[in-house]
Amino acid sequence: MVWANLVLPYLISWYIFCAGLLREYPGFLQPILLDRTPLWIIMLLLLGLMIYLTYTAGITGIGRLSEFVGPVIMITLVVSFILNIVNADWHNLLPVYADSEWKNILTGSLGPAFWFPGPFTLLVVIAFMHNPKKALSKSMLGVGITIFMVFASTLMVLMVFGPDLAAKIRFSYFLYVRTINILNFIQNIDIFFMFICIFGVTAQLSLYLFVASYELGQWLNNKNWRRIILYIAPAIFIMAVLIPDETAITAYDKFWSSVIFPVCGIGIPLLLWIISIVKKKTVHA
């Protein structure tokens, strides 16, 4: 019973994370492209894509979509860097250290860093790998590529807008893409960027919906995890609709970094690791 209860914090974190992301992305999309469309309609359409992909294809279909979307997103980022290099000013990066000091830099980096390992999806996905021994190397490679691309995007935004303006802009990279203008011919490519992002967010949300549904089915000893989607998806939608504004999302980010990640990302795995070591020593003794 005690071991079964250890799953509860992970189930709660997956549901909360999925609802937060379902609320956050339409909140970014609505004021930019669909300002007259109710927010709940955008969330409902995105939820429909999640349900369709997860229910019909499962983890295999989500993986195939990610194999396609991942490289396309990286290529899109690199192309945006190249097209906007003429507007970049290296002097906007200076001084790197003098104004902030290492404590402020470290404190500001901790919040985003907690998101890179993901909401513990590897604990579930590893069971579907043909070679689980490669899980660590593959996951570290994926996290490393993501960190590098985010770092490069941050540098480009700073070089184009400068540190003062970039700190005040809400969707800094999206506005960065809007500044691309090559001879008044190559411009307004932000729509293409949004189109690519929809596929990426759909794959991400579908993965979290699969993890939440599959693990709840395992916990309840119900092999038909697809049927559980029909109950979980409306609950996630209601949770997302109940999130009032961006202030609540910011509070959720703090809750994630101060409570969820320390408990599910460090505390419980560390406890299980210590118990496994103690058991091995007991057996050999």
C-alpha positions as CSV (number, residue, x, y, z in Angstrom):
1,M,0.0,0.0,0.0
2,V,2.9,2.4,0.8
3,W,4.5,1.7,-2.5
4,A,1.3,2.3,-4.3
5,N,0.9,5.7,-2.6
6,L,4.2,6.8,-3.9
7,V,2.6,7.0,-7.4
8,L,0.1,9.6,-6.3
9,P,2.5,12.6,-6.2
10,Y,3.6,11.7,-9.8
11,L,0.0,11.4,-11.0
12,I,-0.9,14.7,-9.5
13,S,2.2,16.4,-11.0
14,W,1.4,15.0,-14.5
15,Y,-2.2,16.3,-14.3
16,I,-1.2,19.7,-13.0
17,F,1.5,20.1,-15.6
18,C,-0.7,19.0,-18.5
19,A,-3.4,21.5,-17.3
20,G,-0.9,24.3,-16.9
21,L,0.6,23.8,-20.4
22,L,-2.9,23.5,-21.9
23,R,-3.7,26.9,-20.4
24,E,-0.4,28.6,-21.1
25,Y,0.0,28.0,-24.8
26,P,-3.5,29.2,-25.8
27,G,-2.8,32.2,-23.6
28,F,0.1,32.9,-25.8
29,L,-1.7,32.1,-29.1
30,Q,-4.9,34.1,-28.4
31,P,-3.6,37.7,-28.1
32,I,-1.3,37.3,-31.1
33,L,-3.4,35.5,-33.7
34,L,-6.9,34.8,-32.4
35,D,-7.7,37.8,-30.2
36,R,-11.5,37.5,-30.7
37,T,-11.7,33.8,-30.1
38,P,-12.6,32.7,-26.6
39,L,-9.7,31.1,-24.8
40,W,-11.6,27.9,-23.9
41,I,-12.3,27.2,-27.6
42,I,-8.6,27.2,-28.4
43,M,-8.0,24.9,-25.4
44,L,-10.8,22.6,-26.5
45,L,-9.4,22.3,-30.1
46,L,-6.0,21.6,-28.7
47,L,-7.4,19.0,-26.3
48,G,-9.2,17.3,-29.3
49,L,-5.8,16.9,-31.0
50,M,-4.3,15.5,-27.9
51,I,-7.1,12.9,-27.4
52,Y,-7.1,11.9,-31.1
53,L,-3.3,11.3,-31.2
54,T,-3.1,9.6,-27.8
55,Y,-6.2,7.4,-28.2
56,T,-5.5,6.3,-31.8
57,A,-1.7,6.0,-31.9
58,G,-0.5,5.8,-28.3
59,I,3.2,6.2,-27.5
60,T,4.3,4.9,-30.9
61,G,2.4,7.6,-32.8
62,I,3.6,10.3,-30.4
63,G,7.1,9.2,-30.9
64,R,6.8,9.2,-34.7
65,L,5.4,12.8,-34.5
66,S,8.2,13.9,-32.3
67,E,10.8,12.4,-34.6
68,F,9.4,14.7,-37.3
69,V,8.6,17.8,-35.3
70,G,11.9,17.9,-33.3
71,P,14.3,18.4,-36.2
72,V,11.9,20.8,-37.9
73,I,11.8,23.0,-34.8
74,M,15.6,23.0,-34.6
75,I,15.9,23.8,-38.3
76,T,13.4,26.7,-37.8
77,L,15.4,28.1,-34.9
78,V,18.7,28.0,-36.8
79,V,17.1,29.6,-39.9
80,S,15.7,32.4,-37.7
81,F,19.2,33.0,-36.3
82,I,20.7,33.2,-39.7
83,L,18.0,35.6,-41.1
84,N,18.2,38.0,-38.2
85,I,22.0,38.0,-37.8
86,V,22.2,41.4,-39.5
87,N,20.2,43.0,-36.6
88,A,22.3,41.4,-33.9
89,D,24.7,43.5,-31.9
90,W,27.3,41.6,-29.9
91,H,27.7,44.6,-27.6
92,N,24.3,44.0,-26.1
93,L,25.7,40.9,-24.3
94,L,28.2,43.0,-22.3
95,P,28.9,43.0,-19.5
96,V,28.1,39.4,-18.9
97,Y,28.9,39.1,-15.2
98,A,29.7,42.6,-13.6
99,D,26.1,43.8,-13.2
100,S,24.5,40.6,-11.8
101,E,27.1,38.5,-9.9
102,W,27.0,34.8,-9.8
103,K,24.3,34.5,-7.0
104,N,21.8,36.4,-9.1
105,I,22.7,34.4,-12.3
106,L,22.4,31.1,-10.4
107,T,19.0,32.1,-8.8
108,G,17.6,33.2,-12.1
109,S,18.7,29.9,-13.8
110,L,17.2,27.6,-11.2
111,G,13.6,28.2,-12.2
112,P,14.0,27.4,-15.9
113,A,16.4,24.6,-15.2
114,F,13.7,22.6,-13.3
115,W,11.7,22.3,-16.5
116,F,14.4,20.7,-18.7
117,P,14.3,17.2,-17.1
118,G,10.6,17.1,-17.9
119,P,7.8,16.0,-15.6
120,F,9.5,12.7,-14.9
121,T,8.2,11.1,-18.1
122,L,11.3,9.1,-18.5
123,L,10.2,6.9,-15.6
124,V,7.3,5.8,-17.8
125,V,8.7,6.0,-21.3
126,I,11.7,3.8,-20.4
127,A,9.4,0.8,-20.1
128,F,8.6,1.1,-23.9
129,M,12.3,1.3,-25.0
130,H,13.8,-1.7,-26.8
131,N,17.1,-0.9,-25.1
132,P,16.5,0.7,-21.7
133,K,20.2,0.9,-21.0
134,K,20.4,3.8,-23.5
135,A,17.7,5.8,-21.7
136,L,20.3,7.9,-19.8
137,S,22.4,8.7,-22.8
138,K,19.5,9.5,-25.0
139,S,17.7,11.6,-22.4
140,M,20.9,13.6,-21.6
141,L,21.4,14.2,-25.4
142,G,17.9,15.5,-25.7
143,V,18.2,17.7,-22.7
144,G,21.6,19.0,-23.9
145,I,20.3,19.9,-27.3
146,T,17.3,21.7,-25.8
147,I,19.4,23.7,-23.4
148,F,21.8,24.7,-26.2
149,M,18.9,25.9,-28.5
150,V,17.2,27.8,-25.6
151,F,20.6,29.4,-24.8
152,A,21.2,30.4,-28.4
153,S,17.7,31.8,-28.7
154,T,18.2,33.8,-25.5
155,L,21.5,35.2,-26.8
156,M,19.9,36.2,-30.1
157,V,17.0,38.0,-28.4
158,L,19.4,39.9,-26.2
159,M,21.6,40.9,-29.2
160,V,18.6,42.2,-31.1
161,F,16.6,43.9,-28.4
162,G,19.2,44.5,-25.7
163,P,18.9,43.4,-22.1
164,D,16.6,46.2,-20.9
165,L,13.9,45.8,-23.6
166,A,14.2,42.0,-23.7
167,A,13.5,41.8,-20.0
168,K,10.2,43.7,-20.4
169,I,8.8,41.9,-23.5
170,R,6.3,39.1,-22.8
171,F,6.9,36.9,-25.8
172,S,10.4,37.9,-26.6
173,Y,11.4,35.2,-29.2
174,F,8.1,35.6,-31.1
175,L,8.7,39.3,-31.4
176,Y,12.3,38.6,-32.3
177,V,11.0,36.5,-35.3
178,R,8.8,39.4,-36.3
179,T,11.8,41.6,-36.7
180,I,13.1,39.5,-39.5
181,N,13.0,41.5,-42.7
182,I,15.2,40.7,-45.7
183,L,14.9,43.3,-48.5
184,N,11.2,43.7,-47.7
185,F,10.7,40.2,-49.2
186,I,11.4,37.7,-46.4
187,Q,9.2,38.9,-43.6
188,N,6.1,37.9,-41.5
189,I,7.5,34.4,-40.9
190,D,6.1,34.4,-37.4
191,I,3.0,32.6,-38.8
192,F,5.2,29.8,-40.0
193,F,6.9,29.6,-36.5
194,M,3.5,29.4,-34.8
195,F,2.4,26.7,-37.2
196,I,5.4,24.6,-36.2
197,C,4.9,25.3,-32.5
198,I,1.4,23.9,-32.6
199,F,2.8,20.5,-33.7
200,G,5.4,20.6,-31.0
201,V,3.0,21.5,-28.2
202,T,0.5,18.9,-29.4
203,A,3.2,16.2,-29.2
204,Q,4.3,17.4,-25.8
205,L,0.7,17.5,-24.4
206,S,-0.2,14.2,-26.0
207,L,2.8,12.6,-24.3
208,Y,1.8,13.9,-20.9
209,L,-1.8,12.8,-21.5
210,F,-0.6,9.3,-22.4
211,V,1.7,9.1,-19.3
212,A,-1.1,10.2,-17.0
213,S,-3.7,7.8,-18.5
214,Y,-1.3,4.8,-18.8
215,E,0.0,5.2,-15.2
216,L,-3.4,5.7,-13.7
217,G,-4.5,2.5,-15.5
218,Q,-1.5,0.6,-14.1
219,W,-2.3,2.0,-10.7
220,L,-5.9,0.9,-10.9
221,N,-5.0,-2.5,-12.5
222,N,-7.0,-1.5,-15.6
223,K,-5.3,-2.6,-18.8
224,N,-7.7,-0.5,-21.0
225,W,-5.8,2.8,-20.4
226,R,-7.4,4.3,-23.5
227,R,-10.8,4.3,-21.8
228,I,-9.3,6.3,-18.9
229,I,-8.5,9.1,-21.4
230,L,-12.2,9.8,-21.7
231,Y,-12.3,10.7,-18.0
232,I,-8.9,12.3,-17.6
233,A,-9.1,14.7,-20.6
234,P,-12.3,16.5,-19.3
235,A,-10.7,16.8,-15.9
236,I,-7.6,18.4,-17.4
237,F,-9.7,20.7,-19.5
238,I,-11.6,21.9,-16.4
239,M,-8.4,22.4,-14.5
240,A,-7.0,24.5,-17.3
241,V,-10.2,26.6,-17.7
242,L,-10.1,27.3,-13.9
243,I,-6.6,28.9,-14.2
244,P,-7.6,32.6,-14.2
245,D,-4.6,34.5,-15.6
246,E,-0.9,34.7,-16.1
247,T,-0.4,35.5,-12.4
248,A,-1.7,32.1,-11.5
249,I,0.6,30.4,-14.0
250,T,3.5,32.2,-12.5
251,A,2.5,31.0,-9.1
252,Y,2.3,27.5,-10.5
253,D,5.8,27.8,-11.8
254,K,7.0,28.6,-8.3
255,F,5.0,25.7,-6.9
256,W,6.6,23.4,-9.4
257,S,10.2,24.5,-8.7
258,S,9.7,24.6,-4.9
259,V,7.5,21.6,-4.2
260,I,6.8,19.2,-7.1
261,F,10.3,18.9,-8.4
262,P,12.0,18.5,-5.0
263,V,9.5,15.8,-4.0
264,C,9.1,13.9,-7.3
265,G,12.4,14.7,-9.0
266,I,14.7,14.3,-6.0
267,G,13.1,13.1,-2.8
268,I,11.2,10.0,-3.9
269,P,13.8,8.8,-6.5
270,L,16.6,9.2,-3.9
271,L,14.5,7.3,-1.3
272,L,14.0,4.4,-3.7
273,W,17.6,4.4,-4.7
274,I,18.7,4.2,-1.0
275,I,16.2,1.3,-0.4
276,S,17.5,-0.6,-3.4
277,I,21.1,-0.3,-2.2
278,V,20.2,-1.4,1.3
279,K,18.3,-4.5,-0.2
280,K,21.2,-5.5,-2.3
281,K,23.6,-5.3,0.6
282,T,21.1,-7.3,2.7
283,V,20.8,-10.0,0.0
284,H,24.6,-10.3,-0.4
285,A,25.1,-10.4,3.4
